[in-house]
Amino acid sequence: MESLSINRMTKSELKDFLDFKAEYYEQPKFVEDDPIQIPHRFSKKEDIEISAFLVSTIAWGNRKSIIKSGEKLLKIMGNQPHDFILNYTEQDFKFVHRTFNEIDLDFFFRSLKNIYLNHYGLEASFNRVSTSNNIKENILTFRKCFFEVPFESRSSKHISNPESGSASKRLIMFLRWMVRSQKKGVDFGIWKSIPSSSLLIPLDVHTGNVALKLGLIQRKQNDWKTNMELIEKLREFDSKDPAKYDFALFGLGAYEKF
């Protein structure tokens, strides 16, 4: 498998290669060094999705620093995310992760409270209007809901907008965590309203570079158009669960420096 020349791979060989790598990396040990370990500390659906949403929001930069910041978030919430959100009132706390600070976090807490009290929770907020299996529509539906409460303009950048061309990497990663099957011990599979077949790949420097080298995409920009180009190709390999290839592309880039 490894000795195959990438440039000489047939479509069938490339599928076998990616299937092998996806299987290799989607293992419980993956959780140990990944921010997804934060929501894995909970068993209650709402605690999982709230902690997952918050930690995926700050998931850029060094993974160790993301996990450290995720632990700070849990401490602020008293390790009870759902109860904390339902009872949240403005309070004095300090939090900074890159460009995300306590102003942004206060807005996120208030918005999540609105979502759980008035919109039946996070899962429902992605499906309030959209009935199609279209992740772009799901995200746009969620954004409309999320920005119902007052916020400072600086906070809007932390909820990406595919309409502006953003690859929306962190929201797509969050959706993968929530939707894909838990059978391998990594993702959670607690949202049933969105099918795995509609999921996309969280496009970042690792997945984008590897996809380009493998000839899965032609565009070099990590944007929404490239999302569409990549997932169209990966659905040819697995139409029911194309997002599994995130493990292959990320693993090849982050661990193997492909």
C-alpha positions in Angstrom: 0.0 0.0 0.0 2.6 2.5 1.1 5.0 1.7 -1.8 2.5 2.7 -4.4 3.5 5.8 -6.4 0.8 8.4 -5.7 1.0 9.7 -9.2 0.4 6.2 -10.7 -2.5 5.2 -8.5 -5.7 4.2 -10.2 -9.0 5.4 -8.8 -9.5 2.0 -7.2 -6.0 2.0 -5.7 -6.5 5.5 -4.3 -9.8 4.5 -2.7 -8.1 1.5 -1.1 -5.2 3.7 0.1 -7.6 6.2 1.7 -9.8 3.5 3.2 -6.8 1.9 4.8 -5.6 5.2 6.3 -9.1 6.2 7.5 -9.4 2.8 9.2 -5.9 3.2 10.7 -6.5 6.6 12.2 -10.1 6.4 13.3 -9.2 4.5 16.5 -9.9 5.4 20.2 -6.2 6.3 20.6 -6.9 9.2 18.2 -8.9 10.9 21.0 -5.9 11.0 23.4 -4.2 13.9 21.5 -7.2 15.6 19.9 -9.6 18.3 21.1 -12.4 15.8 20.8 -11.2 14.4 24.1 -13.0 17.3 25.9 -16.6 16.3 25.0 -15.6 12.6 25.5 -15.5 13.4 29.2 -19.3 13.6 29.3 -22.2 11.1 28.7 -25.2 13.5 28.7 -26.2 14.5 25.1 -26.4 18.2 26.0 -23.1 18.3 27.9 -21.4 16.5 24.9 -22.8 18.9 22.3 -22.2 22.1 24.2 -18.6 21.3 25.2 -18.0 20.0 21.6 -19.3 23.2 20.1 -17.2 25.4 22.3 -14.0 23.5 21.9 -14.5 23.2 18.2 -15.0 26.9 18.0 -11.5 27.5 19.4 -9.9 24.7 17.5 -7.1 26.5 15.7 -3.4 26.5 16.5 -1.5 23.9 18.5 -3.7 21.0 19.6 -2.2 20.9 23.0 -3.1 24.6 23.5 -6.6 23.9 22.2 -7.1 21.1 24.8 -5.7 23.3 27.6 -8.1 26.1 26.7 -10.9 23.5 26.5 -10.2 22.5 30.0 -10.4 26.1 31.1 -13.8 26.3 29.5 -15.0 23.3 31.4 -13.7 24.9 34.6 -15.6 28.1 34.0 -18.7 26.0 33.4 -18.1 24.0 36.6 -17.9 20.8 34.5 -21.6 20.9 34.0 -22.1 22.6 30.5 -25.8 22.1 30.1 -26.8 23.3 33.6 -24.4 26.2 33.4 -25.8 27.4 30.1 -29.5 27.1 31.3 -28.7 29.2 34.3 -26.1 31.5 32.8 -26.1 35.2 33.9 -23.4 37.7 33.1 -20.4 37.2 35.3 -16.7 38.2 35.6 -14.3 35.6 34.1 -11.1 35.7 32.1 -10.6 33.6 29.0 -8.4 34.1 26.0 -7.5 31.6 23.2 -5.9 33.3 20.2 -8.4 36.0 19.1 -11.3 34.5 21.1 -11.8 36.2 24.5 -14.2 36.6 27.3 -16.3 39.1 25.3 -16.9 36.4 22.7 -17.4 33.7 25.3 -20.1 35.7 27.1 -21.9 36.1 23.8 -21.6 32.4 23.1 -23.0 31.5 26.6 -25.9 33.9 26.1 -26.6 32.6 22.6 -26.5 29.0 23.7 -28.9 29.8 26.6 -31.3 31.3 24.0 -30.9 28.2 21.8 -31.7 25.8 24.6 -34.5 27.8 26.2 -36.2 28.9 23.0 -35.1 26.7 20.1 -35.0 23.1 21.6 -31.2 22.9 21.7 -28.2 22.9 19.4 -29.3 20.0 17.1 -32.7 21.7 16.4 -31.0 25.0 15.7 -29.2 23.5 12.7 -32.6 22.2 11.4 -35.1 24.9 12.1 -35.8 25.7 8.5 -33.7 23.4 6.3 -35.2 20.0 5.5 -32.7 19.2 2.8 -29.5 17.3 3.4 -27.4 20.3 2.7 -24.8 21.3 5.2 -24.5 24.8 3.8 -28.2 25.3 4.6 -27.8 23.7 8.0 -25.0 26.2 8.8 -26.9 29.2 7.5 -30.0 28.2 9.5 -27.8 27.8 12.7 -26.1 31.2 12.1 -29.5 33.0 11.9 -30.5 31.4 15.2 -27.1 32.0 16.9 -27.1 35.7 16.2 -30.5 36.4 17.6 -29.0 37.8 20.9 -27.0 41.1 21.0 -23.4 40.8 20.2 -20.3 42.9 19.5 -19.1 42.9 15.9 -15.8 41.3 16.9 -17.6 38.1 17.8 -19.2 37.4 14.5 -16.0 36.1 13.0 -16.0 33.1 15.3 -19.1 31.7 13.5 -18.0 31.3 9.9 -20.3 32.0 7.0 -20.2 29.8 3.9 -22.1 32.5 2.0 -18.9 34.6 2.1 -16.8 31.7 0.8 -15.5 30.5 4.1 -14.6 26.8 4.3 -16.3 26.8 7.8 -13.8 24.2 9.0 -14.7 24.3 12.7 -18.5 24.1 12.2 -18.0 21.2 9.8 -15.7 19.5 12.2 -18.3 20.0 15.0 -21.0 18.5 12.8 -18.8 15.5 12.0 -18.3 14.9 15.7 -22.1 15.0 16.4 -23.3 13.1 13.4 -20.9 10.3 12.5 -21.3 6.9 14.1 -19.7 6.3 17.5 -18.8 2.7 16.6 -15.0 3.4 16.2 -14.9 5.3 19.5 -14.0 8.7 18.1 -17.2 10.6 16.9 -20.4 10.6 18.8 -23.3 9.8 16.5 -25.8 11.6 18.8 -27.5 13.7 16.1 -29.9 11.7 14.0 -31.5 14.6 12.0 -28.5 15.1 9.7 -27.3 12.1 7.7 -23.6 11.1 7.5 -23.9 11.2 3.7 -24.3 15.0 3.8 -21.2 15.7 5.9 -18.2 17.6 4.5 -14.4 17.5 5.3 -13.1 20.0 7.8 -10.7 21.7 5.4 -7.4 23.0 6.9 -3.8 23.1 6.0 -3.3 19.4 6.5 -6.4 18.1 4.7 -6.1 20.7 1.9 -2.4 20.0 1.2 -2.8 16.2 1.2 -6.0 16.4 -1.0 -4.1 18.5 -3.5 -1.1 16.2 -3.6 -3.4 13.2 -4.1 -5.2 14.9 -7.0 -8.5 15.0 -5.1 -8.8 18.8 -5.7 -7.3 21.2 -8.1 -7.9 24.5 -6.2 -5.3 25.7 -3.7 -7.6 27.9 -1.7 -9.1 26.4 1.4 -12.6 27.8 0.8 -16.1 26.7 0.3 -15.7 25.9 -3.4 -12.8 23.6 -2.5 -15.0 22.0 0.1 -17.5 21.1 -2.7 -14.7 19.9 -5.1 -13.2 17.7 -2.4 -16.5 16.1 -1.1 -17.7 15.4 -4.6 -14.6 13.3 -5.2 -14.8 11.5 -1.9 -18.4 10.7 -2.3 -17.3 8.6 -5.3 -15.4 6.5 -2.9 -18.1 6.3 -0.2 -21.4 8.0 -0.8 -22.8 7.1 2.7 -19.9 8.2 4.8 -17.5 10.5 2.9 -16.4 12.3 6.0 -14.5 9.2 7.2 -11.7 10.3 4.9 -11.1 13.3 7.2 -9.1 10.8 9.3 -7.0 9.7 6.3 -6.3 13.2 5.0 -5.6 14.7 8.4 -3.5 11.7 9.6 -1.4 11.7 6.4 -0.7 15.5 6.8 -0.4 15.9 10.6 1.3 12.6 11.6 3.0 11.4 8.4 4.0 14.8 6.9 2.8 13.5 3.6 
